[in-house]
Amino acid sequence: MNQQIYQRIRENPHFDTLVKARSQLSWTLVAVVLILFYGLILVVAFNPSLMGQRLAEGSVVTLGVILILAMFILFWILTAFYVRRANTEFDDLTQKIVDDAIRGDRS
């Protein structure tokens, strides 16, 4: 691609929409992950007995194990959500922007 196409891409109003949507989604997911992760660290630091609480009398499974497993699974789900959105909505919008730039449209 030449410089004119890159310039048309940057000037396309859909480009700003794409950048804002991707950025907003990314930062939202980062905030969710960090809040959960550091929340877990705070619970371990200030209330370790909660993490060691057994789920049932005589059980070897503790609440901490369940919470960490749940977080691990949630992080997988969040990753799958981002990838699915990136491969549908974001890719479609990116393709439209590139097609418009190649044709010379500035809609």
C-alpha atoms as an extended CHARMM CRD file, in Angstrom:
* protein
*
       107  EXT
         1         1  MET       CA              0.0000000000        0.0000000000        0.0000000000  PROA      1               0.0000000000
         2         2  ASN       CA              1.1680000000        3.4770000000       -0.7160000000  PROA      2               0.0000000000
         3         3  GLN       CA              1.1440000000        6.5610000000        1.5080000000  PROA      3               0.0000000000
         4         4  GLN       CA             -2.0910000000        7.9210000000        0.0080000000  PROA      4               0.0000000000
         5         5  ILE       CA             -3.9730000000        4.7850000000        1.0340000000  PROA      5               0.0000000000
         6         6  TYR       CA             -2.5820000000        5.0160000000        4.5700000000  PROA      6               0.0000000000
         7         7  GLN       CA             -3.6370000000        8.6630000000        4.7140000000  PROA      7               0.0000000000
         8         8  ARG       CA             -7.1630000000        7.7900000000        3.5250000000  PROA      8               0.0000000000
         9         9  ILE       CA             -7.3640000000        5.0920000000        6.1860000000  PROA      9               0.0000000000
        10        10  ARG       CA             -6.3990000000        7.5380000000        8.9370000000  PROA      10              0.0000000000
        11        11  GLU       CA             -8.9020000000       10.1160000000        7.6410000000  PROA      11              0.0000000000
        12        12  ASN       CA            -11.7780000000        7.6310000000        7.4300000000  PROA      12              0.0000000000
        13        13  PRO       CA            -14.2950000000        8.3050000000       10.2470000000  PROA      13              0.0000000000
        14        14  HSD       CA            -14.7600000000        4.5430000000       10.6500000000  PROA      14              0.0000000000
        15        15  PHE       CA            -11.0680000000        4.3000000000       11.5590000000  PROA      15              0.0000000000
        16        16  ASP       CA            -11.6280000000        6.3920000000       14.6900000000  PROA      16              0.0000000000
        17        17  THR       CA            -14.6570000000        4.2530000000       15.5250000000  PROA      17              0.0000000000
        18        18  LEU       CA            -12.5790000000        1.1020000000       15.1590000000  PROA      18              0.0000000000
        19        19  VAL       CA             -9.7270000000        2.4250000000       17.2720000000  PROA      19              0.0000000000
        20        20  LYS       CA            -12.0870000000        3.6140000000       20.0280000000  PROA      20              0.0000000000
        21        21  ALA       CA            -14.0690000000        0.3580000000       20.0920000000  PROA      21              0.0000000000
        22        22  ARG       CA            -10.9740000000       -1.8310000000       20.2200000000  PROA      22              0.0000000000
        23        23  SER       CA             -9.3530000000        0.3550000000       22.8430000000  PROA      23              0.0000000000
        24        24  GLN       CA            -12.4550000000        0.4870000000       25.0140000000  PROA      24              0.0000000000
        25        25  LEU       CA            -12.9230000000       -3.2840000000       24.8780000000  PROA      25              0.0000000000
        26        26  SER       CA             -9.2500000000       -3.9380000000       25.5780000000  PROA      26              0.0000000000
        27        27  TRP       CA             -9.0830000000       -1.6150000000       28.5750000000  PROA      27              0.0000000000
        28        28  THR       CA            -12.3480000000       -2.9730000000       29.9690000000  PROA      28              0.0000000000
        29        29  LEU       CA            -11.0440000000       -6.5250000000       29.8000000000  PROA      29              0.0000000000
        30        30  VAL       CA             -7.7110000000       -5.4550000000       31.3150000000  PROA      30              0.0000000000
        31        31  ALA       CA             -9.5680000000       -3.7880000000       34.1970000000  PROA      31              0.0000000000
        32        32  VAL       CA            -11.6780000000       -6.9030000000       34.8360000000  PROA      32              0.0000000000
        33        33  VAL       CA             -8.6260000000       -9.1730000000       34.8610000000  PROA      33              0.0000000000
        34        34  LEU       CA             -6.5710000000       -6.8730000000       37.0970000000  PROA      34              0.0000000000
        35        35  ILE       CA             -9.4050000000       -6.3060000000       39.5720000000  PROA      35              0.0000000000
        36        36  LEU       CA            -10.0200000000      -10.0470000000       39.8830000000  PROA      36              0.0000000000
        37        37  PHE       CA             -6.3500000000      -10.9260000000       40.0740000000  PROA      37              0.0000000000
        38        38  TYR       CA             -5.3890000000       -8.2790000000       42.6210000000  PROA      38              0.0000000000
        39        39  GLY       CA             -8.6030000000       -8.9300000000       44.5300000000  PROA      39              0.0000000000
        40        40  LEU       CA             -7.5040000000      -12.5360000000       44.8860000000  PROA      40              0.0000000000
        41        41  ILE       CA             -4.0480000000      -11.4270000000       46.0360000000  PROA      41              0.0000000000
        42        42  LEU       CA             -5.6440000000       -9.1450000000       48.6460000000  PROA      42              0.0000000000
        43        43  VAL       CA             -7.8630000000      -11.9520000000       49.9290000000  PROA      43              0.0000000000
        44        44  VAL       CA             -4.8340000000      -14.2560000000       50.2040000000  PROA      44              0.0000000000
        45        45  ALA       CA             -2.8640000000      -11.5440000000       52.0140000000  PROA      45              0.0000000000
        46        46  PHE       CA             -5.5360000000      -10.3290000000       54.4370000000  PROA      46              0.0000000000
        47        47  ASN       CA             -7.8220000000      -13.3300000000       54.8970000000  PROA      47              0.0000000000
        48        48  PRO       CA             -5.8930000000      -16.5230000000       54.1020000000  PROA      48              0.0000000000
        49        49  SER       CA             -8.2290000000      -18.6180000000       56.2520000000  PROA      49              0.0000000000
        50        50  LEU       CA            -11.0200000000      -17.9310000000       53.7420000000  PROA      50              0.0000000000
        51        51  MET       CA             -8.9360000000      -19.4190000000       50.9390000000  PROA      51              0.0000000000
        52        52  GLY       CA             -8.1770000000      -22.4810000000       53.0800000000  PROA      52              0.0000000000
        53        53  GLN       CA            -11.7890000000      -23.0850000000       54.0220000000  PROA      53              0.0000000000
        54        54  ARG       CA            -12.8790000000      -26.5830000000       52.9990000000  PROA      54              0.0000000000
        55        55  LEU       CA            -15.9850000000      -26.9120000000       50.8500000000  PROA      55              0.0000000000
        56        56  ALA       CA            -17.3500000000      -29.8040000000       52.8840000000  PROA      56              0.0000000000
        57        57  GLU       CA            -16.4100000000      -31.6110000000       56.0730000000  PROA      57              0.0000000000
        58        58  GLY       CA            -13.5010000000      -33.9480000000       55.3120000000  PROA      58              0.0000000000
        59        59  SER       CA            -13.0580000000      -32.5620000000       51.7850000000  PROA      59              0.0000000000
        60        60  VAL       CA             -9.5960000000      -31.8630000000       50.4370000000  PROA      60              0.0000000000
        61        61  VAL       CA            -10.9360000000      -29.2070000000       48.0670000000  PROA      61              0.0000000000
        62        62  THR       CA            -10.7750000000      -25.6730000000       49.4260000000  PROA      62              0.0000000000
        63        63  LEU       CA            -12.5020000000      -22.4650000000       48.4540000000  PROA      63              0.0000000000
        64        64  GLY       CA             -9.1520000000      -21.1200000000       47.2100000000  PROA      64              0.0000000000
        65        65  VAL       CA             -8.7960000000      -23.9420000000       44.6990000000  PROA      65              0.0000000000
        66        66  ILE       CA            -12.3090000000      -23.3270000000       43.3690000000  PROA      66              0.0000000000
        67        67  LEU       CA            -11.7840000000      -19.5560000000       43.1260000000  PROA      67              0.0000000000
        68        68  ILE       CA             -8.4810000000      -19.8920000000       41.2810000000  PROA      68              0.0000000000
        69        69  LEU       CA             -9.9350000000      -22.4820000000       38.9080000000  PROA      69              0.0000000000
        70        70  ALA       CA            -12.9560000000      -20.2520000000       38.2800000000  PROA      70              0.0000000000
        71        71  MET       CA            -10.6900000000      -17.2880000000       37.5240000000  PROA      71              0.0000000000
        72        72  PHE       CA             -8.5990000000      -19.3780000000       35.1420000000  PROA      72              0.0000000000
        73        73  ILE       CA            -11.7310000000      -20.4740000000       33.2660000000  PROA      73              0.0000000000
        74        74  LEU       CA            -13.0780000000      -16.8960000000       33.2480000000  PROA      74              0.0000000000
        75        75  PHE       CA             -9.8250000000      -15.6410000000       31.7320000000  PROA      75              0.0000000000
        76        76  TRP       CA            -10.1810000000      -18.2350000000       28.9620000000  PROA      76              0.0000000000
        77        77  ILE       CA            -13.7580000000      -17.0740000000       28.3460000000  PROA      77              0.0000000000
        78        78  LEU       CA            -12.6960000000      -13.4100000000       28.2280000000  PROA      78              0.0000000000
        79        79  THR       CA             -9.9370000000      -14.2780000000       25.7520000000  PROA      79              0.0000000000
        80        80  ALA       CA            -12.3920000000      -16.2190000000       23.5710000000  PROA      80              0.0000000000
        81        81  PHE       CA            -14.8220000000      -13.2800000000       23.7330000000  PROA      81              0.0000000000
        82        82  TYR       CA            -12.1440000000      -10.8260000000       22.6020000000  PROA      82              0.0000000000
        83        83  VAL       CA            -10.9260000000      -13.0940000000       19.7930000000  PROA      83              0.0000000000
        84        84  ARG       CA            -14.4830000000      -13.6940000000       18.5560000000  PROA      84              0.0000000000
        85        85  ARG       CA            -15.2560000000       -9.9740000000       18.5510000000  PROA      85              0.0000000000
        86        86  ALA       CA            -11.9380000000       -9.1260000000       16.9040000000  PROA      86              0.0000000000
        87        87  ASN       CA            -12.5000000000      -11.7260000000       14.1920000000  PROA      87              0.0000000000
        88        88  THR       CA            -16.0280000000      -10.5540000000       13.4070000000  PROA      88              0.0000000000
        89        89  GLU       CA            -16.9060000000       -6.9410000000       14.1670000000  PROA      89              0.0000000000
        90        90  PHE       CA            -13.3860000000       -5.5060000000       14.1400000000  PROA      90              0.0000000000
        91        91  ASP       CA            -12.2250000000       -7.4260000000       11.0690000000  PROA      91              0.0000000000
        92        92  ASP       CA            -15.3690000000       -6.4730000000        9.1440000000  PROA      92              0.0000000000
        93        93  LEU       CA            -14.8860000000       -2.7980000000        9.9770000000  PROA      93              0.0000000000
        94        94  THR       CA            -11.1700000000       -2.9940000000        9.1320000000  PROA      94              0.0000000000
        95        95  GLN       CA            -11.9620000000       -4.5380000000        5.7480000000  PROA      95              0.0000000000
        96        96  LYS       CA            -14.5210000000       -1.8120000000        5.0200000000  PROA      96              0.0000000000
        97        97  ILE       CA            -11.9810000000        0.8940000000        5.8920000000  PROA      97              0.0000000000
        98        98  VAL       CA             -9.3090000000       -0.6700000000        3.6730000000  PROA      98              0.0000000000
        99        99  ASP       CA            -11.7600000000       -1.1610000000        0.7910000000  PROA      99              0.0000000000
       100       100  ASP       CA            -12.8760000000        2.4800000000        1.0600000000  PROA      100             0.0000000000
       101       101  ALA       CA             -9.2630000000        3.6690000000        1.1180000000  PROA      101             0.0000000000
       102       102  ILE       CA             -8.3190000000        1.6290000000       -1.9480000000  PROA      102             0.0000000000
       103       103  ARG       CA            -11.3700000000        2.9480000000       -3.8630000000  PROA      103             0.0000000000
       104       104  GLY       CA            -10.6700000000        6.4990000000       -2.7080000000  PROA      104             0.0000000000
       105       105  ASP       CA            -13.9060000000        6.8820000000       -0.7210000000  PROA      105             0.0000000000
       106       106  ARG       CA            -13.9730000000        9.0050000000        2.3920000000  PROA      106             0.0000000000
       107       107  SER       CA            -17.4760000000        8.1560000000        3.5970000000  PROA      107             0.0000000000
